[in-house]
Amino acid sequence: MKKWYNKLFLNNIRMAVENYNMIESGDKILVGLSGGKDSIFLLYSLILLRENSYLNFDIIGLHIDIGLRIDMESTKNFLVENNIPYIYENIDIIDKIFEDKKSPCYLCSKMKRGAIARIAKEVGTNKIALGHHKTDLVITFLLNLIYTGKLDTFKPISYNEKHDLHLIRPLIYVEEDIIEKIVNDENLPLGKGECPQDVKNKRSEIGNLVKYIENKYPDFEQKTITAIENFSDDNLW
Ligand SMILES: Nc1ncnc2c1ncn2[C@@H]1O[C@H](COP(=O)(O)OP(=O)(O)OP(=O)(O)O)[C@@H](O)[C@H]1O
């Protein structure tokens, strides 16, 4: 690993892991791989974290095919080269998803989450890791505020009582542009093919808004996360 990766992103991952007690030695972590940059970066980071810390945990990669038939061959090879088991699961829900014209992304995400939890139990993992990063956190926060009038975003770690599983998001302190840079520089494998909803959903619209604000006020993402972490009832009605 290049030494400056510590400063660039790995220390931020260590900090998230420590602040929220995300990973302990002995954990078995199922990493959700979409074929996109965020999740392959997450997998790469967890490999680096394991090699460069006292933590000793197992990693398993999982790709759920919702019927898009994304070509994951190079991802699979990357996992094999790194001695990480790879699971492929076909749940073919694409027709059902697009019957729901209003919110196909919501339904898709819900069904994928259900399948990931089921497989996590089947293969005996105790944690699921997802590739949501700092920019995603800000987008979700604004999305909820603008579209539903709620102050709400996803949590760094949450517990699923029904399945006795922890869901962790180790990338919450890592910005999207750093992920893009590392995926390019390290030539990390991306799946070939994409979801037709990717460019026209509300997330990408709010994503553009975040970019616009961040350009004008460069600390906006950091300020948002600071506000979320230091939330106090006293400041609101
Ligand atoms: N088909 C899938 N199979 C397994 N895990 C998935 C799949 N789709 C998404 N995930 C997991 O859920 C996370 C959030 O999903 P989302 O669709 O919002 O991806 P994203 O933020 O665009 O990330 P990526 O760049 O990895 O696609 C991903 O980072 C990944 O960990």
The ligand as a MOL file (V3000), in Angstrom:
LIG
                    3D

  0  0  0     0  0            999 V3000
M  V30 BEGIN CTAB
M  V30 COUNTS 31 33 0 0 0
M  V30 BEGIN ATOM
M  V30 1 N -26.5730 -5.6630 -6.4330 0
M  V30 2 C -25.9590 -5.5180 -5.2520 0
M  V30 3 N -25.3960 -6.5870 -4.6520 0
M  V30 4 C -24.7690 -6.4630 -3.4540 0
M  V30 5 N -24.6590 -5.3050 -2.7970 0
M  V30 6 C -25.2050 -4.2100 -3.3400 0
M  V30 7 C -25.8810 -4.2520 -4.5890 0
M  V30 8 N -26.3060 -3.0070 -4.8810 0
M  V30 9 C -25.9150 -2.2210 -3.8710 0
M  V30 10 N -25.2460 -2.9260 -2.9400 0
M  V30 11 C -24.6230 -2.4020 -1.6990 0
M  V30 12 O -25.3950 -1.3090 -1.2200 0
M  V30 13 C -24.6110 -0.1060 -1.2170 0
M  V30 14 C -25.4860 1.0580 -1.6010 0
M  V30 15 O -26.1240 0.8000 -2.8060 0
M  V30 16 P -26.3330 1.9190 -3.9280 0
M  V30 17 O -27.1420 1.3230 -5.0080 0
M  V30 18 O -26.7760 3.1750 -3.2710 0
M  V30 19 O -24.8550 2.0100 -4.4640 0
M  V30 20 P -23.8750 3.2040 -4.7700 0
M  V30 21 O -23.8460 4.2060 -3.6420 0
M  V30 22 O -24.1230 3.6940 -6.1470 0
M  V30 23 O -22.5180 2.3620 -4.6670 0
M  V30 24 P -21.7420 1.6370 -5.8330 0
M  V30 25 O -20.8460 2.7100 -6.4270 0
M  V30 26 O -20.9770 0.5440 -5.1450 0
M  V30 27 O -22.7730 1.1370 -6.7990 0
M  V30 28 C -23.4740 -0.3840 -2.2050 0
M  V30 29 O -22.3490 0.4340 -1.9340 0
M  V30 30 C -23.2210 -1.8410 -1.9710 0
M  V30 31 O -22.4210 -2.0380 -0.8170 0
M  V30 END ATOM
M  V30 BEGIN BOND
M  V30 1 1 1 2
M  V30 2 1 2 3
M  V30 3 2 2 7
M  V30 4 2 3 4
M  V30 5 1 4 5
M  V30 6 2 5 6
M  V30 7 1 6 7
M  V30 8 1 6 10
M  V30 9 1 7 8
M  V30 10 2 8 9
M  V30 11 1 9 10
M  V30 12 1 10 11
M  V30 13 1 11 12
M  V30 14 1 11 30
M  V30 15 1 12 13
M  V30 16 1 13 14
M  V30 17 1 13 28
M  V30 18 1 14 15
M  V30 19 1 15 16
M  V30 20 2 16 17
M  V30 21 1 16 18
M  V30 22 1 16 19
M  V30 23 1 19 20
M  V30 24 2 20 21
M  V30 25 1 20 22
M  V30 26 1 20 23
M  V30 27 1 23 24
M  V30 28 2 24 25
M  V30 29 1 24 26
M  V30 30 1 24 27
M  V30 31 1 28 29
M  V30 32 1 28 30
M  V30 33 1 30 31
M  V30 END BOND
M  V30 END CTAB
M  END
